[in-house]
Amino acid sequence: GIGKGVLASSTGLLLRQLGFNVTAIKIDPYLNIDAGTMSPFEHGEVFILDDGGEADLDLGNYERFMDITLGKDNNITTGKIYSKVIQSEREGKYLGKTVQVVPHICDAIQDWVEDVSKRPTSKDGPEPDICIIELGGTIGDIESMPFVEAMRQFQFRVGRENFALIHVSLIPVVSSGGEQKTKPTQSSVRSLRSLGLSPDMILCRSEFPISETVKQKVSQFCHVREDHVLSVHNLSNIYHVPTSLIEQEHCQKLLGFLNLECPDDILARTASWKELAETVDTVQSFGDEETIRIAMVGKYTGLSDSYLSIIKSITHSSIHLKKKTKIVWLDSETLEDESTPEYAQAWADLKSAHGILVPGGFGDRGVEGKIKSCQYARENKIPFLGICLGFQCAVIDFARNILGWSDANSEEFNPDSKHKVVIFMPEGSKTHKGGTMRLGLRKAIFNDEDCQIFKLYGEQKEIEERHRHRYEVCPEFNEEIQAKGLKFVARDETNKRMEILELKDHPYFVGTQFHPEMKTRPLHPSPP
């Protein structure tokens, strides 16, 4: 996309560092209730929230940048709004009125925003001072029209002094002459103003810093002061975006619209983030001989956004340890069939890696490649992390190749196996896919304090991590598996559900049923 999510997150980060309590809402105009049933190839990863919400990946950006905790209601979709309005109509709450987009849908959107904007972003935290709302899509899209109209009305509901509109627009470059063109921005602002919304600031996305001439032109044709036209150009890493906004006095201008006072010591308050961005530059400058190669063996490697939180987790660890990392993307299917032309190169890439990570996924496509990756890491003492399905694949490999159960499998892939070491959870639904998994923040309780992962978690006896799965390791085979050296070192409160595995006599072989990447932060990387 154009980068609205990073800009919204950067704005929230700066406001937080200036002492304001900030929350965020992402509006996605699609008809899905949430992102839970959407293909990673089409929409990127599904971000899991503490309360079990399956949300757009931008909520992950918000949480990581702003260091806040959001809930499922912080992600609004057309599906959620229409579902709520239709339910109210069925309950007779509209007293016989004809239910229409205006006013009923628009009112529901405004009510939702007003309610969620007042919810604390941490347990027992204060009510937010500022709520950042990101409206997905492009001005002019049919599906986003009710939300645009709702925001037009909302500025009068809350008072213009409590409402600021930032428009993000692309400034393309004509390659032949390198000229930056403002026509797309002029057109989008014209459309926006025709709908009753006039931007207070325009953030111009471009490959290079926009010229003063471009700023003047945008200001003149878009009815915005020239000093409120900001350049948001490509930078060496995204952590420089907040610093770039500071240099252009973004916060001072934004807080001025909201009649809020901006502290004078903004540079001192944001120094730690600037240092972080510079550290990333330093780490990225290291040579290839110092680079740690991590093989990512996944099913959705065609779109890196499918594993965005894992990528960020690796980056955060890289910053913390001051070690350069490179992800080697491997489609797990290419590791399965020797007759395919990709097979030899895929295995060469896997063997060149210093560590192997097998992430989550659904369906049987590419699963055997994941299992072979687990086997290779186990047998060759390669540091390994399996997440969710990767955790389950590690158990399947162990059952097949150490316990000798050649037919060992997951019930998801072979329901007729005699050794279903991974089974469907009894509380799950086989008829409804959306919102029916084991979702959200759950406890994992360590039963082995000598394991490596316990130490990585700071020797906490209990931890809480986010889950998203409908299959689990079958407790029936636990004793036999553990007797051979694969230990389930943490379980849930019932002591029946396996949460973390660790292999004895291995440099680092860990699997987690949960998704540790969902709680990573730039200054506090995920332990596994």
N, C-alpha and C positions, 0 to 999 in steps of 0.2 A: 504493500500500500504506500500511500504518500508519507506516512509517518505521524498521523494524528495521535496514535497511541503513545509513542515516545514523547511527543511534545506535551500531551496532557500529563503524562507521568513526570516529565521534567519540571513542568509548572508546579505540580503538586509537591514534588521534592523541595523546590526552592521555597515555597510557602511554608512547608513544614520546618525547614531549617531557619526560617525567620520567626518561628514561634507560634504559627497558626495551627490549629487542629483542622485537618483536611480529610475529606472523604471523596469518593469518586463513583460515578455511574457511567456505565457503557450502554448505549442504546444501539441494538442491532435490529434493523427493520425486517428481518426475515420472519416467516410464519412459524418456524419451529419454536416449541416452548423453550428449549435451551439447546446448547451445542452438543448434548450427550449422544445423539444418534447421527451426528454429521460425520462424513468421511474426513479423515485427517488430510487426504490428498486435496480436498476441496476447501477446507476451512482451517487447516493447521491443527495443532494440538487442542484437546479439550482440557481446560484448566480446572483443577479440582479445588473447591473451597472448603473451609472448616466445616460448614454446615451441610456439606454434601452437594452443594450446587455444582453443576457441570456448565462451565462458562466459557466465554470467548477468551482467547489467549491474552487480550489486552488487559484483563483483570490481573493476570500474572505480572504484566509490566507495572501496573499500578502498585501492586503489593511489594514488588521487589524494589522499585525506585523510592516509594514513599514510606516503606517499612510499616505498612498497616495491614489489618486483617479485614477482608470484605466478606460479604455473604451473597447468597444466590440472588437476592433482590437488588443487588447492585448491578445486575445485568438485566436490562429490560429488553424484551423482544415483542414483536407484533403479536406472536402467538400467546404470550403471557397476558398482554393487554386485552386482546379479543376474548380470551378464555375467561378472564375476570369479568368483563362486561356481559358476556353471554350468560355466565353463571348468575350474575346479579339480575339479569332480565328474567331468567327462569324462576328466581326466587321472588319475583314481583316487586323488586326494589325501585323500579322506575314508574310504578303506579299507573300503568297503562299507557305511558308515553311511547311514541315511535322512537326506537333506539337508533341513533344515527352517529356517524363519525364526528360531526359537530352537533351537539356539544359532548356527547357521552364518551366517545373514545378519547377525545382531547382532554376532557376532564379527568378521566381515569389515568392518563399519562401524567398530568400535572399533580394529581393526588399522590401517585406513586413516587414521583421525584421529591415532592415536599416531605413525604414520610421518611424515605430512605436517607435523605440529606441530613436528617437530624439524629440518625443512629450512630452511636460511638463506634470507632474502628478498633477498639481493644476492650477487653473485659474491664468493666467499671470505669471506662474512660469518659472524658467529657464530651458534650455534644459538639460536633464539628462547627468551626467558624465559617468554613468555605467548602462548597461542594463543586467539584469539577465534573461537568457532563460532557461526554464525547458522543456525538451523533455520527454513527457509522454511515458509510455510503457516500453518495455524491449529490450535491444540490441539483434538483430536477428529477431524481429518481421517483417514480410513482409510489413505491413502497414506503418511502420516508416522508411523504407529504403530511400525514397526520401528526408526525412528530415535529415537523417544522412548524405547522400551525399551532400545535400545543405550546411550543417554545415562544411563538409570537404572542400568544395569550399570557404565557407565564411571566413575561417581563412586566406586564401590568399587574398581575396578581401579587408579585413580590415587591414591586416598585422598581423603577428603572435604576435607582441608586444601588440596588442589590443584585443587579444583573449586568454581566459584561459578556460580549460576544466576540470570540476570536475565530477568524476565518483562516483556514489553512488552504493554500492554493499553490499549484505547480507553476513555476516559471521555466518553460522549456527553452532549450537552446537549439537554434537552427545550425546544424553541423557545418554547412558550407561556409558560413561567415562568423559563426560563434556568437550570433546576436541573441540576447535574451528577450523572449517575446512575452508581452503582458496581456495579449488578447484573451487567452483562456481565463485569466484572473478577472479581467474586466467583465467577461461574459458571466462567470459564476457569481460575481458580486451583484451584477444587474439582476440575475435570476433571484438571488437571495433577497434583495431589496424589494423586488416585485411581490415577494411573499410576506412582506411586512417586517423583515429583520434586516437591520443595518449594522455591519460589523464595526466594532470599536477598534479592533486591531486586525492587521492582516499579516500572517506569517508566511513568507514566500519560500517555498521549498525549491531548491535549485542545486545544480551540480557544483556551481562556484558561487562565491559571494555576489549578491546582486549589486549592480552599480547604482550610483546616486541618480543617474538619469532614469533608471527603472523605478526607483523609489518615488521619484517625482511624478512619473507617469501613472503609477498605481494610485498614488495619493490623489492626483488630479481627476482621474476617471472613476475612482471608487469611493469618493466622498469620505476619505479618511486622512487624518493629519499625517504629514510626511514622516514625523518621528514615531508614528504608530505603525509604520510599515517596517517589519523586521526581516532580516535575512536568515533563513535556516538552510544553510548549505551543507554539503557533504563534509564530514569530519573524519579524523583518523579512527575514532571509535565513538559509540553513542554516549559514552559517559562524559564527553566534552559538550554535549548539547546544553545541559544546564549552565555551564560556564559561558558558552556563547550567548545564551539568553541574558545572563547577568551583565555581560559587556554592553549589551544593547538596552539596559535598564528596563527589561521586561517586567520585573516585579513592581518596580516603582510605578510604572504606567498602569498596570493591571490593578494594583491596590488603590491607585488614584480614582479609577472608575468606581470602585466599591466604597470609596470614602473611608478607607482603612489606612492607618499610618504604617509606613515602611521603616523599619529600624535603620539606623545610620551605619551600623557595623555589618553590612551585608557580606562584605568580602571575608571578614573574620569568621562569620557564621557558616559560610559555604566552603571554607578552606579545605576541610577534610575530603569533600567530594572532588575538588580540583586535584588534590593529591592522588586520589584514587584514579582519576582519568589519566594522569601523567604516569602512574605506575603501569597502567595497561599499555601505554605507548612504549615504555621501557621494556616490558616483558615481550611485546610483539616484535621488538627490534632484535631479539636474540637470534642467533644463527640456527640453521637446521640441525647442526650436530648437538644442540642443546634442547631440541624439541622432543617432548614426550608425545608419542603417537598413540591415540586411543581409537581402537576399532569399534565403531558403532554398528552392530549387526541388527538391522531392523527390517521391517516390512514396508515402511513408508518413507524410505530414504530419498525418494524422488522429490520430496518437498521438506526442506530442513525445518520449516516451521512446525512440522508434525512432532518434532522433539525439542521445541524451543526451550522449555524449562530445563531439560537435561543439558542443552548447549550452554545455557546461562550458568548452571551449576558448575560445569567444567571450567567456564571462564572465571567464576568467582573463586574456585579453588586455585586456579592458575594465578590469580591476583594475590591471594593470601600466601601462597608458597613461593611466589615470584619465579614460577616455572612456565615456560612457553609450552602450550599444548596444541596439537593438531588432531582434528577428528578425521579418521579414515572411514568414509561412508561405505558400507557394504550391504547390498540387498541380500538378505538371508537366502533367497531362492537360488542365487548364483553359487552357493556353496553346496548345493544338493546333487546336481546331475553332472557327472564327469564328461558327458558327451557334448555339453554346451560350450561355446567358445569363450564364455566369461569365467568358466570354472577355475582354470589354472591361475588367472590373474587375481581372482577373488581370494583364493587360498594364499597366494603370494602376499597379497595386501594384509590378510589376517595374520600371517606369520611374521610380518614386519612390525606389527604393533607391540608396544610396551605394555598395553593393558587392553582388556576386552570388556565391552559393556553391551549387554543384551537387554533392550528396553521392553516395555509392554506392547500389547497388541491383541487383536481379536481374529478368530478364524484360523483355519489350518494352513493357509498359504504361507510357505516359507518357514514353517515351524521346524521341520527336520534340519534346516540350515542353522537355526538357532541352537538346537540340541547339539549339533556337531561342534558348534563354537564353544559351548559349555564343556564338551568333552575335551576339546583341544586345550582350553585354558586349564582344566583340571589336571590333565596328564602331563602338561609341559610347564607347570608351575607359573603360569602367566597370571598376573593380577586380574581379578574378575569381579564384576558386579552385575548381578541379574536383578532386574526390577519387574515386579508383577509377573507377567508371563515369563520373563527371563528367569525369575526365581523358580517358577514351576518347571521350566525347561531344564534347569540344573538338577532338579529332583528326578525328572524323567531319565536324564542321562545317567545319573548315579544308579538308579534302579535297573536300567538295562545293562550297563557295563560293569558294575561292581557287584550287584546282587544277582546278576544273570537272568533277570526277568526280561527276555527279549521283546515281549509284547507290551511292556510297561508304557503307559500313555496317559493322556488326560481324557476324561469323559467327553470333553469338548471335541476332541479329534477322533477318538475311537471308543464309542460307548460299549462296544462288545469285548473290550480287552479284559482279561482275567486279573490284570494288575493295574487297575485304575488308580494310580498314585495321586492323581488330581481329580477332584470330583466337583459336581455342581452343588452350590451351597443350598441347603434345604429351604432357606427363607426367600430364595430368588424366584423370579417369574420367568417361565419359558414362553409365555405368550406376549408379554409387553416388554419392550426393550428399554424405553426411556425411563430413567429415574428409578430402576428396579435393582440396581447392583448394591453391593455393600460400599457405601459412599461416605466420604468426609473423614473428619478427625476421629481416630480410634487409638486406644491405648495398646502399647506393646510392653510387656513386662519381662525383663531379663531373668533367666534362670541359671546363667553361667557368667560369672564375673571374671573369668580368666580369658575370655574371648577378645579379639581385637576390636570388634565393633562396639563392645561395651565401653572400651577405653576411648574410642572416637567420640562417643556420645557424652564424654565427661563423667563416666562412671555413674550415670543416672540409673537408678533401678527401674524407673518407669519413664517411658517417652510417649509422645503423642504425634502421630503422623497421619497424613491423608491417604485414603484408600479409594480404589475404584476397580472392583473385580466382582465376578459372579462365580468364579471357580476357586477352589482352595485345595491345599494339600490334604490328602485323606489321612486322618489320624490312625486308621487301622494298621497302616504299615510303618508307623513312626519308629517303633522299637527296633525293627529289623534294619531300617535305614540308619538309625543312629548308632547301632552296634558296629556298623562298618566304617564309621568315622564322619558321617555328614550330620552335624549337630544342629538341632533347632534351638537356638540359644535365646530366643524370645518368643513368647506366645501372648495371646489375648487374655482378658480377665478370666475366661472360663478354663484356660489352660488346654483347650482342645484345638484352637485355631493357630496354625503356625504363622509366625510373623517375620522371623529372621533366621537364616541358616548360615552356618560357617563351617568350612571344611578343615579338619585337623591336618597338621603337617603340610600346610600350603602357605606360601608367602602372604597371599590375600585372596580368599575365595569366599565372597559374601553374596547372599541373595536377600532381597526384602520383598515381602508381599505388598507392602505399601509403596507410595511414590515419594521418596525423600526429596526429590527435585522440586516439589511444589512449595517447599518452605524455605528455599535458599534465598539469601540476601547478599548483595555485593560485599558487605562488610562482615557477614556471618554465613560462610558457605555451609552447604548441607554436609553433615558428617560422613556419610558413606562414600 
